[in-house]
Amino acid sequence: MSAIDRLAEDFARLPGIGRKTAIRLVFHLMKRPKEEALRLSGSIREVAETIRPCERCGNFAETDLCEICSNPGRDTSLLCVVEEAYDVGAIERTGQFKGVFHVLGGRLSPLDGVGPEELSIPHLLERVGSDAVSEVIVATNASVEGEATAVYLENTIRPLGIKVTRLARGIPVGSDLEYVDGTTIAEALAGRREM
């Protein structure tokens, strides 16, 4: 196998990158100055060698604690549970959430053999029990597995006397009702609020 084929195969392993896109990426890199490809490979190496999960929440970090967990200005009584570390970034970009996070590392999926022990749910329960958490916001995706994870977390955490909430769902800004699926419309109706 040639170096081009090996690199294309590596690119194709990335989420959202098919074989054709992988080949286009390889040829794009080959057309660029050699320094750009070397800088890219250096950046990949640096991330692989220096980034690790935060010891407290599971977010990506360069030190033992991520920037959010090490920030004394964050509200540690408000804990937002997400599936993956990239979900932290999506919520942080809003600038609206001032609490802390817990990254599960996936979602429950019995068909794929992913149960509570394969995720960081035991660590979450330790945090909820030992930290002064007053509310857990479940921010899992609106997939079947995400919903199952949310229900499991609610049933596990609520008996501990802690408030459990779920992110609201609704119609995206700028969309037309005729193009929105029925489930989204139903959830938007159920979660409506007074004007």
C-alpha atoms as one frame of an Amber mdcrd trajectory, in Angstrom:
protein
   0.000   0.000   0.000   1.367   3.413  -0.956   1.839   6.318   1.462  -1.052
   8.102  -0.265  -3.365   5.135   0.272  -2.305   4.771   3.928  -2.973   8.455
   4.644  -6.317   8.329   2.809  -7.238   5.257   4.866  -6.344   7.117   8.080
  -8.408  10.143   7.067 -11.343   7.879   6.160 -11.400   6.585   9.764 -12.358
  10.067  10.971 -16.085  10.711  11.558 -17.840  12.245   8.576 -14.956  11.543
   6.175 -15.657   9.039   3.431 -13.134   7.492   1.058 -13.551  10.160  -1.653
 -13.192  13.041   0.785 -10.161  11.356   2.329  -8.459  11.130  -1.058  -9.301
  14.791  -1.772  -7.708  15.771   1.546  -4.544  13.834   0.730  -4.210  15.433
  -2.683  -4.916  18.870  -1.202  -2.074  18.363   1.292   0.254  17.195  -1.485
  -0.431  20.374  -3.504   0.333  22.657  -0.556   3.841  23.586   0.573   5.569
  20.801   2.489   5.727  23.035   5.596   1.916  23.072   5.872   1.719  19.278
   5.953   4.531  19.134   8.513   2.804  21.779  10.659  -0.426  19.733  10.512
   1.364  16.539  11.509   3.098  18.429  14.330  -0.226  19.746  15.604  -1.713
  16.247  15.553   1.304  14.890  17.444   1.107  17.707  20.002  -2.576  17.063
  20.677  -1.978  13.317  20.978   0.863  13.855  23.438  -0.477  16.700  25.587
  -4.277  16.577  25.704  -5.956  14.241  28.180  -9.279  13.987  30.020  -9.799
  16.362  32.940  -9.565  14.393  36.185 -12.784  15.935  37.489 -15.169  16.221
  34.548 -13.708  14.308  31.577 -13.442  17.354  29.307 -10.254  17.717  27.250
  -7.416  19.425  29.114  -3.704  20.164  28.901  -3.360  19.963  32.693  -4.927
  17.755  35.372  -8.007  20.008  35.482  -9.606  21.684  32.475 -10.058  25.460
  32.292 -13.674  25.188  33.445 -13.006  22.996  36.493 -10.044  25.141  37.552
 -12.062  28.379  37.268 -13.120  29.449  40.797 -15.810  31.688  39.289 -17.890
  28.752  38.037 -21.042  27.704  39.921 -20.223  24.169  41.116 -23.786  23.638
  42.365 -24.971  23.528  38.740 -23.740  20.427  36.884 -24.414  19.928  33.163
 -24.048  16.352  31.908 -23.067  15.908  28.247 -22.259  12.888  26.098 -18.909
  13.987  24.652 -16.269  16.635  25.294 -17.153  18.520  22.102 -20.632  19.102
  23.572 -18.977  21.219  26.294 -17.696  23.575  23.604 -21.139  23.891  22.030
 -22.675  24.949  25.343 -19.728  27.185  26.268 -19.997  29.075  22.955 -23.436
  30.340  24.039 -21.848  32.227  26.949 -24.993  31.513  28.991 -23.958  28.613
  31.231 -21.849  29.430  34.287 -21.886  26.016  35.979 -19.590  23.018  35.550
 -19.739  19.939  33.331 -19.520  16.183  33.437 -18.637  14.284  30.252 -20.121
  10.775  30.066 -17.898   9.607  27.227 -20.841   8.359  25.175 -24.424   7.286
  25.720 -26.178   4.143  26.850 -26.608   1.693  24.004 -27.406  -1.867  25.094
 -27.298  -3.094  21.491 -23.679  -1.914  21.262 -22.827  -3.249  24.711 -22.574
   0.215  26.287 -23.995   0.211  29.801 -23.587   2.592  32.761 -20.237   1.036
  33.736 -18.744   1.763  30.280 -19.565   5.445  30.718 -18.448   7.747  33.513
 -21.797   7.421  35.296 -20.260   5.953  38.496 -17.909   8.957  38.663 -20.875
  11.281  38.042 -22.722   9.748  40.995 -19.612  10.229  43.171 -19.474  13.910
  42.167 -23.169  14.432  42.789 -22.854  12.789  46.198 -19.698  14.550  47.351
 -19.916  17.989  45.703 -22.578  20.505  46.711 -24.610  19.923  43.535 -28.149
  21.277  43.685 -29.155  20.729  40.049 -28.086  18.332  37.311 -28.891  19.453
  33.766 -29.028  16.490  31.408 -27.840  17.675  27.983 -27.715  14.415  26.048
 -28.652  14.318  22.373 -32.224  13.860  21.193 -31.495  10.384  19.803 -33.043
   7.156  21.121 -29.826   6.396  23.022 -29.558   9.973  24.293 -33.115   9.858
  25.596 -32.513   6.468  27.234 -29.408   7.900  28.899 -31.384  10.918  30.128
 -34.117   8.723  31.620 -31.537   6.471  33.287 -29.747   9.485  34.793 -32.995
  10.998  36.036 -34.071   7.721  37.659 -30.641   7.350  39.283 -30.075  10.931
  40.461 -33.550  12.145  41.475 -33.816   9.707  44.447 -30.697  11.410  45.864
 -32.823  14.533  46.395 -31.171  16.527  43.621 -33.125  18.490  41.028 -32.758
  16.954  37.554 -33.625  19.028  34.478 -33.390  18.450  30.722 -32.461  20.918
  27.999 -35.549  22.329  26.288 -36.200  21.323  22.720 -37.897  23.306  20.042
 -37.949  24.785  16.611 -34.616  26.198  15.411 -34.494  29.951  14.862 -34.956
  30.861  11.228 -36.732  27.661  10.203 -40.167  27.283   8.623 -42.735  25.046
  10.322 -43.413  23.181   7.104 -39.836  21.826   7.140 -39.683  20.860  10.835
 -40.329  17.228  11.788 -43.387  16.308  13.871 -41.431  15.251  16.954 -39.670
  18.619  17.150 -42.977  20.467  16.785 -44.572  18.282  19.481 -41.674  18.968
  21.880 -41.827  22.688  21.101 -45.551  22.673  21.923 -44.985  20.759  25.153
 -42.175  23.119  26.204 -43.954  26.341  25.266 -43.735  29.341  27.603 -45.791
  32.418  28.192 -44.912  35.518  26.136
